[in-house]
Amino acid sequence: MKKIIQQSLEQAISYQDYKILVSDLLARGKSTGPDQSEALTNYSLLNDKRMKRLDRTIKILKQTKEVIQQVKQKQTWLILTEGWCGDAAQNLPVINKMAEENNNIDLKIVLRDDHLELMDLFLTHGARAIPKLIALDQEQNVLYTYEGQGLR
């Protein structure tokens, strides 16, 4: 498991780079992932707009900031996602703003369909549900996971 996590971390990108990747693909009429259907590209376009809006408007509550600032050990929040995923478009901007509140949290993103081995280690009720946040300590031990519907 640690080898798969390490390989994924080596290929992970920042939130800003993820947004650039999605925008660049959309400029060419594409989406992330192997399925290049018109529907998924349209979802990606909508999600790109959602994320831009949320990046501008989200405010993290004081109580949430206080909890996040209690993280004293370095953590990596590794997220599996795809550009067409509506839940990801709603969650990623919030998670990014939360991570920005604490220098001990390093947010990294990988595409699910490029990292199926990792995804298969963290299935939700047997499904490859995204977005999936995997919180890791400095030794890459899993602290907890979050899949948009709560901690597991």
C-alpha positions as CSV (number, residue, x, y, z in Angstrom):
1,M,0.0,0.0,0.0
2,K,2.8,2.5,0.9
3,K,4.4,1.9,-2.5
4,I,1.2,2.8,-4.3
5,I,0.7,5.9,-2.1
6,Q,4.3,7.0,-2.7
7,Q,4.0,6.6,-6.4
8,S,0.8,8.6,-6.4
9,L,2.4,11.4,-4.3
10,E,5.2,11.6,-6.8
11,Q,2.7,12.2,-9.6
12,A,0.4,14.5,-7.6
13,I,-0.2,18.1,-8.5
14,S,-1.3,21.2,-6.5
15,Y,-4.9,22.5,-6.5
16,Q,-3.8,25.4,-8.8
17,D,-2.2,23.0,-11.2
18,Y,-5.3,20.8,-11.2
19,K,-7.5,23.8,-12.1
20,I,-5.1,24.7,-14.9
21,L,-5.1,21.1,-16.2
22,V,-8.9,21.1,-16.3
23,S,-9.1,24.5,-18.0
24,D,-6.5,23.5,-20.6
25,L,-8.3,20.3,-21.4
26,L,-11.6,22.2,-21.7
27,A,-10.0,24.6,-24.2
28,R,-9.3,21.6,-26.4
29,G,-12.9,20.3,-25.9
30,K,-11.8,17.5,-23.5
31,S,-12.2,16.3,-20.0
32,T,-10.0,14.3,-17.6
33,G,-10.1,10.6,-17.8
34,P,-10.3,8.1,-20.7
35,D,-14.0,8.7,-21.5
36,Q,-14.2,11.7,-23.7
37,S,-17.9,11.9,-24.0
38,E,-19.7,15.2,-24.7
39,A,-21.6,14.7,-21.4
40,L,-18.5,14.5,-19.3
41,T,-16.9,17.4,-21.1
42,N,-20.1,19.5,-20.4
43,Y,-20.0,18.4,-16.7
44,S,-16.3,19.5,-16.6
45,L,-17.2,22.9,-18.1
46,L,-19.9,23.4,-15.5
47,N,-17.6,22.3,-12.7
48,D,-14.9,24.6,-13.8
49,K,-17.3,27.5,-13.5
50,R,-18.5,26.3,-10.1
51,M,-15.0,26.0,-8.8
52,K,-14.0,29.5,-9.9
53,R,-17.1,30.9,-8.3
54,L,-16.5,29.0,-5.0
55,D,-12.8,30.0,-5.0
56,R,-14.0,33.6,-5.0
57,T,-16.8,33.3,-2.5
58,I,-16.0,30.6,0.1
59,K,-15.3,31.8,3.6
60,I,-14.1,29.3,6.2
61,L,-15.9,29.6,9.5
62,K,-13.9,30.8,12.6
63,Q,-14.7,27.5,14.4
64,T,-13.4,25.5,11.4
65,K,-10.3,27.6,11.2
66,E,-9.7,26.9,14.9
67,V,-10.0,23.2,14.4
68,I,-7.7,23.2,11.4
69,Q,-5.1,25.3,13.2
70,Q,-4.9,22.5,15.9
71,V,-3.1,20.3,13.4
72,K,0.4,20.4,14.7
73,Q,2.0,17.5,12.7
74,K,2.7,17.7,9.0
75,Q,-0.1,16.0,6.9
76,T,-0.6,15.5,3.3
77,W,-4.2,15.6,2.0
78,L,-4.1,13.5,-1.1
79,I,-7.3,13.7,-3.2
80,L,-8.5,11.4,-5.9
81,T,-10.8,13.2,-8.3
82,E,-11.8,13.9,-11.9
83,G,-12.8,17.1,-13.6
84,W,-16.3,16.0,-14.5
85,C,-17.2,15.1,-10.9
86,G,-19.9,17.4,-9.5
87,D,-19.2,16.5,-5.9
88,A,-15.5,17.3,-6.4
89,A,-16.4,20.7,-7.8
90,Q,-18.3,21.5,-4.6
91,N,-15.7,20.0,-2.2
92,L,-12.3,20.8,-3.7
93,P,-12.5,24.6,-3.3
94,V,-13.6,24.2,0.4
95,I,-10.8,21.6,1.1
96,N,-8.3,23.9,-0.5
97,K,-9.3,26.9,1.6
98,M,-9.1,24.7,4.7
99,A,-5.7,23.5,3.8
100,E,-4.5,27.1,3.3
101,E,-5.3,27.8,6.9
102,N,-2.5,25.6,8.2
103,N,1.1,25.3,6.8
104,N,1.2,21.8,8.2
105,I,-1.3,20.6,5.6
106,D,0.0,19.9,2.1
107,L,-2.9,19.5,-0.5
108,K,-2.1,17.2,-3.4
109,I,-4.4,15.9,-6.2
110,V,-4.3,12.9,-8.5
111,L,-6.8,11.9,-11.2
112,R,-8.7,8.8,-10.2
113,D,-8.6,7.1,-13.6
114,D,-4.8,7.5,-13.7
115,H,-4.4,6.0,-10.2
116,L,-6.8,3.1,-10.1
117,E,-4.5,1.1,-7.9
118,L,-4.7,3.8,-5.3
119,M,-8.4,4.2,-5.7
120,D,-9.0,0.5,-5.3
121,L,-7.3,0.7,-1.8
122,F,-10.0,3.2,-0.7
123,L,-13.3,2.1,-2.2
124,T,-16.5,3.4,-0.7
125,H,-19.0,0.5,-0.3
126,G,-17.1,-1.3,-3.1
127,A,-17.3,1.7,-5.5
128,R,-14.7,4.1,-6.8
129,A,-16.5,7.1,-5.4
130,I,-14.8,10.5,-5.7
131,P,-13.7,12.9,-4.5
132,K,-11.7,10.9,-2.0
133,L,-9.4,12.6,0.5
134,I,-6.7,10.5,2.0
135,A,-5.0,12.2,5.0
136,L,-1.4,10.9,5.5
137,D,1.2,11.6,8.1
138,Q,4.9,12.2,7.3
139,E,5.5,8.4,7.1
140,Q,2.6,8.1,4.7
141,N,0.4,6.2,7.2
142,V,-3.3,6.8,6.6
143,L,-4.8,9.0,9.3
144,Y,-8.3,9.1,7.9
145,T,-10.3,9.4,4.7
146,Y,-13.1,11.6,3.6
147,E,-15.3,11.1,0.6
148,G,-17.5,14.1,0.5
149,Q,-20.1,12.5,2.8
150,G,-18.0,12.3,6.0
151,L,-15.0,10.8,7.7
152,R,-14.4,7.1,7.5
